[in-house]
Amino acid sequence: MNFIADFMCKDLLLIIEGDGYSHIFKETIDKDIKKEKVLEEVGYKVLRLHDEEVLNDMDNVIRELECQVEIRRNELGIPPPDPRQRGK
């Protein structure tokens, strides 16, 4: 694999992609589909967020990220972090 992800959490096998203007073109969409398929085949979950969502609806973006983190923890059997360790 030789991909660049916008954001990645290796522990959760979670990749977050921010899709901007270039992602409306067929060539970019085709590359995204191939990239996502390869990443999912090796166990990653790819979450796509449109730039407009991030810029105009951050509350829902945060909720979606929190939800996906919880889903991945459950899928992979990873316990939530100890709240006493927050900020360390």
N, CA, C and O atoms as a Tinker XYZ file with bonds, in Angstrom:
   352  protein
     1  N      0.854000   -1.185000    0.000000    73     2
     2  CA     0.000000    0.000000    0.000000    64     1     3
     3  C      0.893000    1.239000    0.000000    63     2     4     5
     4  O      1.890000    1.317000    0.717000    81     3
     5  N      0.514000    2.159000   -0.794000    73     3     6
     6  CA     1.262000    3.405000   -0.871000    64     5     7
     7  C      0.261000    4.552000   -1.007000    63     6     8     9
     8  O      0.137000    5.164000   -2.067000    81     7
     9  N     -0.453000    4.830000    0.094000    73     7    10
    10  CA    -1.479000    5.861000    0.095000    64     9    11
    11  C     -1.152000    6.912000    1.134000    63    10    12    13
    12  O     -0.449000    6.653000    2.110000    81    11
    13  N     -1.666000    8.075000    0.909000    73    11    14
    14  CA    -1.606000    9.145000    1.897000    64    13    15
    15  C     -3.026000    9.382000    2.381000    63    14    16    17
    16  O     -3.935000    9.632000    1.589000    81    15
    17  N     -3.205000    9.299000    3.697000    73    15    18
    18  CA    -4.517000    9.552000    4.295000    64    17    19
    19  C     -4.499000   10.932000    4.925000    63    18    20    21
    20  O     -3.456000   11.397000    5.384000    81    19
    21  N     -5.648000   11.584000    4.947000    73    19    22
    22  CA    -5.720000   12.886000    5.598000    64    21    23
    23  C     -5.483000   12.742000    7.100000    63    22    24    25
    24  O     -4.706000   13.493000    7.689000    81    23
    25  N     -6.156000   11.774000    7.711000    73    23    26
    26  CA    -5.989000   11.484000    9.135000    64    25    27
    27  C     -6.090000    9.979000    9.321000    63    26    28    29
    28  O     -6.835000    9.302000    8.612000    81    27
    29  N     -5.325000    9.458000   10.292000    73    27    30
    30  CA    -5.370000    8.029000   10.545000    64    29    31
    31  C     -5.171000    7.762000   12.034000    63    30    32    33
    32  O     -4.314000    8.364000   12.679000    81    31
    33  N     -5.971000    6.857000   12.559000    73    31    34
    34  CA    -5.772000    6.336000   13.907000    64    33    35
    35  C     -5.404000    4.869000   13.738000    63    34    36    37
    36  O     -6.261000    4.026000   13.473000    81    35
    37  N     -4.117000    4.578000   13.896000    73    35    38
    38  CA    -3.625000    3.221000   13.666000    64    37    39
    39  C     -4.247000    2.226000   14.636000    63    38    40    41
    40  O     -4.591000    1.112000   14.242000    81    39
    41  N     -4.395000    2.616000   15.910000    73    39    42
    42  CA    -4.952000    1.701000   16.908000    64    41    43
    43  C     -6.366000    1.245000   16.544000    63    42    44    45
    44  O     -6.730000    0.091000   16.769000    81    43
    45  N     -7.151000    2.150000   15.987000    73    43    46
    46  CA    -8.540000    1.835000   15.633000    64    45    47
    47  C     -8.702000    1.422000   14.174000    63    46    48    49
    48  O     -9.809000    1.119000   13.728000    81    47
    49  N     -7.597000    1.410000   13.436000    73    47    50
    50  CA    -7.666000    1.119000   12.001000    64    49    51
    51  C     -8.733000    1.993000   11.345000    63    50    52    53
    52  O     -9.570000    1.515000   10.580000    81    51
    53  N     -8.680000    3.284000   11.664000    73    51    54
    54  CA    -9.669000    4.247000   11.180000    64    53    55
    55  C     -8.963000    5.344000   10.384000    63    54    56    57
    56  O     -8.018000    5.973000   10.860000    81    55
    57  N     -9.440000    5.552000    9.182000    73    55    58
    58  CA    -8.913000    6.602000    8.319000    64    57    59
    59  C    -10.023000    7.596000    8.048000    63    58    60    61
    60  O    -11.153000    7.224000    7.732000    81    59
    61  N     -9.676000    8.875000    8.178000    73    59    62
    62  CA   -10.644000    9.943000    7.925000    64    61    63
    63  C    -10.143000   10.741000    6.732000    63    62    64    65
    64  O     -9.026000   11.260000    6.732000    81    63
    65  N    -10.981000   10.827000    5.732000    73    63    66
    66  CA   -10.652000   11.560000    4.514000    64    65    67
    67  C    -11.538000   12.794000    4.395000    63    66    68    69
    68  O    -12.761000   12.705000    4.507000    81    67
    69  N    -10.923000   13.921000    4.173000    73    67    70
    70  CA   -11.651000   15.158000    3.909000    64    69    71
    71  C    -11.770000   15.346000    2.404000    63    70    72    73
    72  O    -10.770000   15.553000    1.717000    81    71
    73  N    -12.974000   15.275000    1.903000    73    71    74
    74  CA   -13.198000   15.374000    0.462000    64    73    75
    75  C    -13.595000   16.790000    0.078000    63    74    76    77
    76  O    -14.659000   17.284000    0.452000    81    75
    77  N    -12.729000   17.417000   -0.666000    73    75    78
    78  CA   -12.984000   18.775000   -1.136000    64    77    79
    79  C    -13.424000   18.801000   -2.585000    63    78    80    81
    80  O    -13.944000   17.818000   -3.112000    81    79
    81  N    -13.209000   19.928000   -3.213000    73    79    82
    82  CA   -13.672000   20.187000   -4.580000    64    81    83
    83  C    -13.188000   19.135000   -5.573000    63    82    84    85
    84  O    -13.947000   18.723000   -6.451000    81    83
    85  N    -11.944000   18.699000   -5.449000    73    83    86
    86  CA   -11.390000   17.763000   -6.438000    64    85    87
    87  C    -12.090000   16.409000   -6.427000    63    86    88    89
    88  O    -11.941000   15.628000   -7.367000    81    87
    89  N    -12.844000   16.130000   -5.385000    73    87    90
    90  CA   -13.500000   14.837000   -5.272000    64    89    91
    91  C    -14.832000   14.755000   -6.025000    63    90    92    93
    92  O    -15.573000   13.783000   -5.882000    81    91
    93  N    -15.129000   15.779000   -6.823000    73    91    94
    94  CA   -16.329000   15.711000   -7.661000    64    93    95
    95  C    -16.014000   15.190000   -9.060000    63    94    96    97
    96  O    -16.922000   14.921000   -9.848000    81    95
    97  N    -14.718000   15.048000   -9.367000    73    95    98
    98  CA   -14.318000   14.612000  -10.697000    64    97    99
    99  C    -14.215000   13.087000  -10.765000    63    98   100   101
   100  O    -13.766000   12.443000   -9.817000    81    99
   101  N    -14.632000   12.524000  -11.889000    73    99   102
   102  CA   -14.663000   11.071000  -12.051000    64   101   103
   103  C    -13.312000   10.429000  -11.771000    63   102   104   105
   104  O    -13.254000    9.393000  -11.109000    81   103
   105  N    -12.245000   11.008000  -12.250000    73   103   106
   106  CA   -10.909000   10.434000  -12.039000    64   105   107
   107  C    -10.583000   10.330000  -10.541000    63   106   108   109
   108  O    -10.053000    9.318000  -10.085000    81   107
   109  N    -10.901000   11.370000   -9.796000    73   107   110
   110  CA   -10.643000   11.369000   -8.354000    64   109   111
   111  C    -11.557000   10.383000   -7.646000    63   110   112   113
   112  O    -11.121000    9.669000   -6.743000    81   111
   113  N    -12.815000   10.339000   -8.045000    73   111   114
   114  CA   -13.766000    9.400000   -7.454000    64   113   115
   115  C    -13.291000    7.965000   -7.686000    63   114   116   117
   116  O    -13.335000    7.145000   -6.769000    81   115
   117  N    -12.841000    7.659000   -8.894000    73   115   118
   118  CA   -12.355000    6.313000   -9.204000    64   117   119
   119  C    -11.143000    5.959000   -8.343000    63   118   120   121
   120  O    -11.052000    4.838000   -7.842000    81   119
   121  N    -10.217000    6.894000   -8.166000    73   119   122
   122  CA    -9.047000    6.657000   -7.316000    64   121   123
   123  C     -9.475000    6.432000   -5.865000    63   122   124   125
   124  O     -8.948000    5.551000   -5.186000    81   123
   125  N    -10.432000    7.232000   -5.398000    73   123   126
   126  CA   -10.931000    7.085000   -4.026000    64   125   127
   127  C    -11.540000    5.702000   -3.803000    63   126   128   129
   128  O    -11.312000    5.081000   -2.766000    81   127
   129  N    -12.311000    5.224000   -4.773000    73   127   130
   130  CA   -12.951000    3.913000   -4.660000    64   129   131
   131  C    -11.899000    2.814000   -4.562000    63   130   132   133
   132  O    -12.001000    1.926000   -3.715000    81   131
   133  N    -10.892000    2.874000   -5.425000    73   131   134
   134  CA    -9.824000    1.864000   -5.408000    64   133   135
   135  C     -9.052000    1.919000   -4.087000    63   134   136   137
   136  O     -8.785000    0.884000   -3.477000    81   135
   137  N     -8.699000    3.116000   -3.653000    73   135   138
   138  CA    -7.954000    3.300000   -2.407000    64   137   139
   139  C     -8.741000    2.754000   -1.224000    63   138   140   141
   140  O     -8.199000    2.032000   -0.387000    81   139
   141  N    -10.010000    3.100000   -1.161000    73   139   142
   142  CA   -10.861000    2.661000   -0.057000    64   141   143
   143  C    -10.991000    1.136000   -0.045000    63   142   144   145
   144  O    -10.963000    0.520000    1.020000    81   143
   145  N    -11.129000    0.537000   -1.208000    73   143   146
   146  CA   -11.267000   -0.918000   -1.288000    64   145   147
   147  C    -10.019000   -1.605000   -0.739000    63   146   148   149
   148  O    -10.129000   -2.544000    0.049000    81   147
   149  N     -8.848000   -1.154000   -1.141000    73   147   150
   150  CA    -7.597000   -1.750000   -0.669000    64   149   151
   151  C     -7.466000   -1.582000    0.842000    63   150   152   153
   152  O     -7.103000   -2.524000    1.545000    81   151
   153  N     -7.760000   -0.389000    1.336000    73   151   154
   154  CA    -7.648000   -0.137000    2.774000    64   153   155
   155  C     -8.619000   -1.001000    3.572000    63   154   156   157
   156  O     -8.259000   -1.522000    4.628000    81   155
   157  N     -9.831000   -1.156000    3.082000    73   155   158
   158  CA   -10.818000   -1.981000    3.778000    64   157   159
   159  C    -10.440000   -3.457000    3.742000    63   158   160   161
   160  O    -10.732000   -4.197000    4.682000    81   159
   161  N     -9.794000   -3.887000    2.669000    73   159   162
   162  CA    -9.359000   -5.284000    2.569000    64   161   163
   163  C     -8.323000   -5.644000    3.635000    63   162   164   165
   164  O     -8.223000   -6.805000    4.030000    81   163
   165  N     -7.556000   -4.666000    4.101000    73   163   166
   166  CA    -6.556000   -4.936000    5.148000    64   165   167
   167  C     -7.059000   -4.529000    6.531000    63   166   168   169
   168  O     -6.296000   -4.526000    7.497000    81   167
   169  N     -8.364000   -4.179000    6.625000    73   167   170
   170  CA    -8.965000   -3.976000    7.932000    64   169   171
   171  C     -9.270000   -2.552000    8.344000    63   170   172   173
   172  O     -9.815000   -2.333000    9.425000    81   171
   173  N     -8.936000   -1.586000    7.519000    73   171   174
   174  CA    -9.227000   -0.196000    7.864000    64   173   175
   175  C    -10.679000    0.156000    7.562000    63   174   176   177
   176  O    -11.282000   -0.386000    6.635000    81   175
   177  N    -11.215000    1.044000    8.333000    73   175   178
   178  CA   -12.524000    1.671000    8.068000    64   177   179
   179  C    -12.212000    3.071000    7.558000    63   178   180   181
   180  O    -11.437000    3.801000    8.175000    81   179
   181  N    -12.807000    3.443000    6.441000    73   179   182
   182  CA   -12.578000    4.765000    5.861000    64   181   183
   183  C    -13.839000    5.601000    6.051000    63   182   184   185
   184  O    -14.925000    5.224000    5.611000    81   183
   185  N    -13.678000    6.714000    6.698000    73   183   186
   186  CA   -14.770000    7.660000    6.918000    64   185   187
   187  C    -14.500000    8.890000    6.062000    63   186   188   189
   188  O    -13.448000    9.521000    6.173000    81   187
   189  N    -15.455000    9.219000    5.213000    73   187   190
   190  CA   -15.304000   10.381000    4.332000    64   189   191
   191  C    -16.172000   11.527000    4.830000    63   190   192   193
   192  O    -17.359000   11.364000    5.110000    81   191
   193  N    -15.550000   12.676000    4.929000    73   191   194
   194  CA   -16.251000   13.894000    5.332000    64   193   195
   195  C    -16.066000   14.932000    4.237000    63   194   196   197
   196  O    -14.950000   15.156000    3.767000    81   195
   197  N    -17.137000   15.549000    3.841000    73   195   198
   198  CA   -17.040000   16.606000    2.835000    64   197   199
   199  C    -16.591000   17.906000    3.506000    63   198   200   201
   200  O    -16.974000   18.207000    4.636000    81   199
   201  N    -15.786000   18.652000    2.790000    73   199   202
   202  CA   -15.285000   19.917000    3.338000    64   201   203
   203  C    -16.408000   20.795000    3.874000    63   202   204   205
   204  O    -16.274000   21.428000    4.922000    81   203
   205  N    -17.508000   20.823000    3.147000    73   203   206
   206  CA   -18.638000   21.663000    3.553000    64   205   207
   207  C    -19.166000   21.259000    4.930000    63   206   208   209
   208  O    -19.533000   22.116000    5.733000    81   207
   209  N    -19.205000   19.954000    5.199000    73   207   210
   210  CA   -19.630000   19.476000    6.520000    64   209   211
   211  C    -18.696000   19.998000    7.608000    63   210   212   213
   212  O    -19.141000   20.500000    8.640000    81   211
   213  N    -17.402000   19.871000    7.358000    73   211   214
   214  CA   -16.404000   20.282000    8.347000    64   213   215
   215  C    -16.469000   21.789000    8.578000    63   214   216   217
   216  O    -16.345000   22.250000    9.713000    81   215
   217  N    -16.661000   22.541000    7.527000    73   215   218
   218  CA   -16.677000   24.000000    7.641000    64   217   219
   219  C    -17.979000   24.542000    8.221000    63   218   220   221
   220  O    -17.974000   25.580000    8.882000    81   219
   221  N    -19.093000   23.854000    7.982000    73   219   222
   222  CA   -20.392000   24.427000    8.344000    64   221   223
   223  C    -21.193000   23.661000    9.394000    63   222   224   225
   224  O    -22.226000   24.144000    9.858000    81   223
   225  N    -20.727000   22.472000    9.772000    73   223   226
   226  CA   -21.527000   21.671000   10.700000    64   225   227
   227  C    -20.623000   20.850000   11.619000    63   226   228   229
   228  O    -20.767000   19.632000   11.726000    81   227
   229  N    -19.698000   21.531000   12.274000    73   227   230
   230  CA   -18.688000   20.864000   13.091000    64   229   231
   231  C    -19.301000   20.050000   14.227000    63   230   232   233
   232  O    -18.749000   19.013000   14.596000    81   231
   233  N    -20.422000   20.487000   14.788000    73   231   234
   234  CA   -21.046000   19.728000   15.871000    64   233   235
   235  C    -21.405000   18.315000   15.411000    63   234   236   237
   236  O    -21.137000   17.340000   16.113000    81   235
   237  N    -22.011000   18.211000   14.230000    73   235   238
   238  CA   -22.363000   16.885000   13.711000    64   237   239
   239  C    -21.134000   16.093000   13.302000    63   238   240   241
   240  O    -21.114000   14.871000   13.445000    81   239
   241  N    -20.116000   16.761000   12.801000    73   239   242
   242  CA   -18.867000   16.081000   12.449000    64   241   243
   243  C    -18.258000   15.453000   13.701000    63   242   244   245
   244  O    -17.826000   14.301000   13.671000    81   243
   245  N    -18.223000   16.195000   14.784000    73   243   246
   246  CA   -17.676000   15.679000   16.040000    64   245   247
   247  C    -18.494000   14.491000   16.528000    63   246   248   249
   248  O    -17.935000   13.481000   16.955000    81   247
   249  N    -19.821000   14.612000   16.466000    73   247   250
   250  CA   -20.670000   13.491000   16.879000    64   249   251
   251  C    -20.407000   12.250000   16.026000    63   250   252   253
   252  O    -20.340000   11.136000   16.548000    81   251
   253  N    -20.260000   12.441000   14.735000    73   251   254
   254  CA   -19.989000   11.317000   13.832000    64   253   255
   255  C    -18.637000   10.682000   14.153000    63   254   256   257
   256  O    -18.516000    9.457000   14.170000    81   255
   257  N    -17.634000   11.499000   14.405000    73   255   258
   258  CA   -16.315000   10.968000   14.759000    64   257   259
   259  C    -16.370000   10.185000   16.069000    63   258   260   261
   260  O    -15.802000    9.097000   16.172000    81   259
   261  N    -17.049000   10.736000   17.057000    73   259   262
   262  CA   -17.182000   10.039000   18.339000    64   261   263
   263  C    -17.902000    8.708000   18.158000    63   262   264   265
   264  O    -17.514000    7.702000   18.752000    81   263
   265  N    -18.933000    8.704000   17.353000    73   263   266
   266  CA   -19.699000    7.489000   17.080000    64   265   267
   267  C    -18.820000    6.448000   16.390000    63   266   268   269
   268  O    -18.826000    5.278000   16.774000    81   267
   269  N    -18.068000    6.865000   15.379000    73   267   270
   270  CA   -17.210000    5.933000   14.643000    64   269   271
   271  C    -16.092000    5.385000   15.521000    63   270   272   273
   272  O    -15.720000    4.219000   15.395000    81   271
   273  N    -15.559000    6.212000   16.403000    73   271   274
   274  CA   -14.528000    5.735000   17.333000    64   273   275
   275  C    -15.109000    4.649000   18.230000    63   274   276   277
   276  O    -14.478000    3.615000   18.449000    81   275
   277  N    -16.299000    4.880000   18.741000    73   275   278
   278  CA   -16.938000    3.894000   19.615000    64   277   279
   279  C    -17.237000    2.598000   18.847000    63   278   280   281
   280  O    -17.025000    1.505000   19.372000    81   279
   281  N    -17.720000    2.716000   17.632000    73   279   282
   282  CA   -17.998000    1.542000   16.801000    64   281   283
   283  C    -16.713000    0.749000   16.575000    63   282   284   285
   284  O    -16.708000   -0.474000   16.715000    81   283
   285  N    -15.639000    1.427000   16.230000    73   283   286
   286  CA   -14.369000    0.734000   15.968000    64   285   287
   287  C    -13.835000    0.070000   17.228000    63   286   288   289
   288  O    -13.329000   -1.051000   17.177000    81   287
   289  N    -13.945000    0.757000   18.355000    73   287   290
   290  CA   -13.501000    0.141000   19.617000    64   289   291
   291  C    -14.245000   -1.168000   19.860000    63   290   292   293
   292  O    -13.646000   -2.181000   20.220000    81   291
   293  N    -15.555000   -1.128000   19.658000    73   291   294
   294  CA   -16.370000   -2.331000   19.860000    64   293   295
   295  C    -16.006000   -3.427000   18.864000    63   294   296   297
   296  O    -15.872000   -4.591000   19.240000    81   295
   297  N    -15.847000   -3.061000   17.605000    73   295   298
   298  CA   -15.510000   -4.043000   16.568000    64   297   299
   299  C    -14.165000   -4.714000   16.838000    63   298   300   301
   300  O    -13.991000   -5.905000   16.583000    81   299
   301  N    -13.215000   -3.929000   17.357000    73   299   302
   302  CA   -11.861000   -4.442000   17.564000    64   301   303
   303  C    -11.604000   -4.913000   18.991000    63   302   304   305
   304  O    -10.523000   -5.413000   19.302000    81   303
   305  N    -12.613000   -4.749000   19.864000    73   303   306
   306  CA   -12.458000   -5.173000   21.246000    64   305   307
   307  C    -11.490000   -4.325000   22.042000    63   306   308   309
   308  O    -10.807000   -4.832000   22.932000    81   307
   309  N    -11.423000   -3.050000   21.738000    73   307   310
   310  CA   -10.523000   -2.131000   22.431000    64   309   311
   311  C    -11.322000   -1.394000   23.499000    63   310   312   313
   312  O    -12.316000   -0.741000   23.182000    81   311
   313  N    -10.903000   -1.488000   24.761000    73   311   314
   314  CA   -11.646000   -0.791000   25.812000    64   313   315
   315  C    -11.465000    0.724000   25.700000    63   314   316   317
   316  O    -10.464000    1.194000   25.160000    81   315
   317  N    -12.428000    1.481000   26.207000    73   315   318
   318  CA   -12.278000    2.939000   26.194000    64   317   319
   319  C    -11.106000    3.344000   27.077000    63   318   320   321
   320  O    -10.736000    2.610000   27.994000    81   319
   321  N    -10.521000    4.505000   26.809000    73   319   322
   322  CA    -9.389000    4.946000   27.618000    64   321   323
   323  C     -9.824000    5.242000   29.055000    63   322   324   325
   324  O    -10.975000    5.598000   29.311000    81   323
   325  N     -8.900000    5.089000   29.966000    73   323   326
   326  CA    -9.134000    5.392000   31.379000    64   325   327
   327  C     -9.252000    6.907000   31.521000    63   326   328   329
   328  O     -8.309000    7.621000   31.182000    81   327
   329  N    -10.388000    7.422000   32.014000    73   327   330
   330  CA   -10.561000    8.876000   32.123000    64   329   331
   331  C     -9.499000    9.518000   33.023000    63   330   332   333
   332  O     -9.229000   10.712000   32.896000    81   331
   333  N     -8.905000    8.757000   33.911000    73   331   334
   334  CA    -7.853000    9.304000   34.771000    64   333   335
   335  C     -6.591000    9.607000   33.987000    63   334   336   337
   336  O     -5.736000   10.357000   34.458000    81   335
   337  N     -6.463000    9.037000   32.801000    73   335   338
   338  CA    -5.275000    9.246000   31.981000    64   337   339
   339  C     -5.417000   10.424000   31.015000    63   338   340   341
   340  O     -4.487000   10.738000   30.272000    81   339
   341  N     -6.564000   11.061000   31.028000    73   339   342
   342  CA    -6.845000   12.164000   30.111000    64   341   343
   343  C     -5.777000   13.242000   30.225000    63   342   344   345
   344  O     -5.433000   13.684000   31.322000    81   343
   345  N     -5.266000   13.652000   29.084000    73   343   346
   346  CA    -4.302000   14.739000   29.035000    64   345   347
   347  C     -2.873000   14.310000   29.290000    63   346   348   349
   348  O     -1.975000   15.152000   29.293000    81   347
   349  N     -2.630000   13.019000   29.505000    73   347   350
   350  CA    -1.261000   12.563000   29.754000    64   349   351
   351  C     -0.645000   12.052000   28.475000    63   350   352
   352  O      0.509000   11.622000   28.475000    81   351
